Amino acid sequence: MSERSIRWGVLATGGMAAAFTEDLLREPGAQVVAVGSRSEAGAQRFAQRFGIPRAYGRWQDLAADPEVDVVYVATPHAHHVTAATACLEAGKPVLCEKPFALSGRQARLVTELAAKRELFLMEAMWTYVNPLVRRVAELTSDGAIGEVRAVHAHFGARVSVPPEHRLWDPAAGGGALLDLGTYPVSFAHLLLGAPESVTAHARLSPQGVDEQTGILLGYAGGAMAVLTCSLLADDERRAVVYGTRGRVEIPADFYNPPAFVLHRDGHEPRTYAATPQEGNGYGHQAREVMRCLGSGLTESPLVPSAGTLAVMDTLDAVRARIGVRYPGE
Ligand SMILES: NC(=O)c1ccc[n+]([C@@H]2O[C@H](COP(=O)([O-])OP(=O)(O)OC[C@H]3O[C@@H](n4cnc5c(N)ncnc54)[C@H](OP(=O)(O)O)[C@@H]3O)[C@@H](O)[C@H]2O)c1
């Protein structure tokens, strides 16, 4: 696969499918050759909009297309497992949107299938392949701010969508936690690993999903993560990593930052700025998938399945604390 461009199939035709397709079309090594939808008309509309040659009204037909090298799954969360499974069963590598699944149990079904079929599988946790976020992880693990004592990360976005929208629907895995909270939780996992203890408080909607949630993760050695997510309030969407000899401040949006500032005791603050790039910020992720496929890898070392499963387990633990359950989880 390394000698030619990678042929992508896009599964679903919503906002995120469009944003990622736009970025794929900017990548010299990528072609978008097919789209799959729940309906023929939806697939045709998306194909026309982006100049995609083949449009399918059934996910299985996209998965069976012999000229698709990898499928990008961008359905609502509750359908990630079904969609990814259909693709893996047809022999296709998969990049699956975040949150990877509704629960750790569901996530394991998919990762086990990919391992059995020896197929590439990656959660679209684009933060993990962002060069600046990687740099923060390297600096902190190299001791640039001493021992990490605390991670603070916040993602709130006040939404005004009707009550029937997927964000409020328990059957769709609605709520702030899976849509937004997965970023601060994943960020804490990147820097501190899996927590020893999980505490959380939430306000639930009349439908029973979380409107906003505060999360406190405890780690061996005393470090902690203080994380929030909200569908009710815009917040700073920033993160700070505190160490024994300094701190790293990451301004909005911390999951795709324009810059970060390293404050080290006894030194002038140093700013690390992102390289300007066109598009929506998903190019790094597209290139990482294509690099892995070209190298014959079945997972990305930057977004390994073990990490995805550990995050899902933490999200499960948060939900157990706040009393949120999804049908079919
Ligand atoms: N990485 C990021 O930055 C980012 C940003 C936003 C969202 N996301 C993730 O991307 C996923 C999709 O989000 P979105 O904002 O694109 O959602 P969206 O705009 O609601 O679109 C989702 C698409 O999935 C399909 N779909 C809708 N309802 C469905 C159902 N009941 N069963 C099966 N398919 C259904 C539809 O496509 P068809 O009509 O063609 O079937 C729809 O257009 C979510 O998991 C979300 O967490 C990631």
The ligand as a MOL file (V3000), in Angstrom:
LIG
                    3D

  0  0  0     0  0            999 V3000
M  V30 BEGIN CTAB
M  V30 COUNTS 48 52 0 0 0
M  V30 BEGIN ATOM
M  V30 1 N -13.2620 14.3350 16.0450 0
M  V30 2 C -14.0070 15.4300 16.1470 0
M  V30 3 O -13.5220 16.5520 16.1940 0
M  V30 4 C -15.4970 15.2810 16.1620 0
M  V30 5 C -16.3180 16.4010 16.0290 0
M  V30 6 C -17.7020 16.2180 15.9730 0
M  V30 7 C -18.2300 14.9570 16.1040 0
M  V30 8 N -17.3950 13.8780 16.2700 0 CHG=1
M  V30 9 C -17.9480 12.5250 16.3900 0
M  V30 10 O -18.4010 12.1230 15.1060 0
M  V30 11 C -19.5910 11.3510 15.2370 0
M  V30 12 C -20.6540 11.9720 14.3420 0
M  V30 13 O -20.8900 13.2700 14.7840 0
M  V30 14 P -21.5750 14.3610 13.8190 0
M  V30 15 O -21.4450 15.6500 14.5260 0
M  V30 16 O -21.0920 14.2080 12.4410 0 CHG=-1
M  V30 17 O -23.0960 13.8610 13.8860 0
M  V30 18 P -24.2500 14.2080 12.8750 0
M  V30 19 O -23.9760 15.4950 12.1730 0
M  V30 20 O -25.4860 14.0030 13.6330 0
M  V30 21 O -24.1100 13.0900 11.7240 0
M  V30 22 C -24.0470 11.7380 11.9520 0
M  V30 23 C -24.3980 10.9910 10.6770 0
M  V30 24 O -24.5650 9.6360 11.0270 0
M  V30 25 C -25.6840 9.1150 10.3590 0
M  V30 26 N -26.7480 8.8480 11.3370 0
M  V30 27 C -27.5420 9.7140 11.9800 0
M  V30 28 N -28.4080 9.0890 12.7750 0
M  V30 29 C -28.1580 7.8050 12.6350 0
M  V30 30 C -28.7430 6.6570 13.1750 0
M  V30 31 N -29.7680 6.7250 14.0340 0
M  V30 32 N -28.2670 5.4880 12.8180 0
M  V30 33 C -27.2330 5.4160 11.9570 0
M  V30 34 N -26.6450 6.4780 11.3870 0
M  V30 35 C -27.1050 7.6630 11.7380 0
M  V30 36 C -26.2040 10.1500 9.3990 0
M  V30 37 O -25.6160 9.9110 8.1320 0
M  V30 38 P -26.4970 9.1550 7.0180 0
M  V30 39 O -27.7820 9.9020 6.9470 0
M  V30 40 O -25.6680 9.2850 5.8190 0
M  V30 41 O -26.6870 7.7440 7.4340 0
M  V30 42 C -25.6910 11.4260 10.0180 0
M  V30 43 O -25.5120 12.4290 9.0650 0
M  V30 44 C -19.9690 11.3320 16.7020 0
M  V30 45 O -19.5890 10.1060 17.2710 0
M  V30 46 C -19.1490 12.4650 17.3150 0
M  V30 47 O -18.7200 12.2140 18.6370 0
M  V30 48 C -16.0590 14.0280 16.2940 0
M  V30 END ATOM
M  V30 BEGIN BOND
M  V30 1 1 1 2
M  V30 2 2 2 3
M  V30 3 1 2 4
M  V30 4 1 4 5
M  V30 5 2 4 48
M  V30 6 2 5 6
M  V30 7 1 6 7
M  V30 8 2 7 8
M  V30 9 1 8 9
M  V30 10 1 8 48
M  V30 11 1 9 10
M  V30 12 1 9 46
M  V30 13 1 10 11
M  V30 14 1 11 12
M  V30 15 1 11 44
M  V30 16 1 12 13
M  V30 17 1 13 14
M  V30 18 2 14 15
M  V30 19 1 14 16
M  V30 20 1 14 17
M  V30 21 1 17 18
M  V30 22 2 18 19
M  V30 23 1 18 20
M  V30 24 1 18 21
M  V30 25 1 21 22
M  V30 26 1 22 23
M  V30 27 1 23 24
M  V30 28 1 23 42
M  V30 29 1 24 25
M  V30 30 1 25 26
M  V30 31 1 25 36
M  V30 32 1 26 27
M  V30 33 1 26 35
M  V30 34 2 27 28
M  V30 35 1 28 29
M  V30 36 1 29 30
M  V30 37 2 29 35
M  V30 38 1 30 31
M  V30 39 2 30 32
M  V30 40 1 32 33
M  V30 41 2 33 34
M  V30 42 1 34 35
M  V30 43 1 36 37
M  V30 44 1 36 42
M  V30 45 1 37 38
M  V30 46 2 38 39
M  V30 47 1 38 40
M  V30 48 1 38 41
M  V30 49 1 42 43
M  V30 50 1 44 45
M  V30 51 1 44 46
M  V30 52 1 46 47
M  V30 END BOND
M  V30 END CTAB
M  END
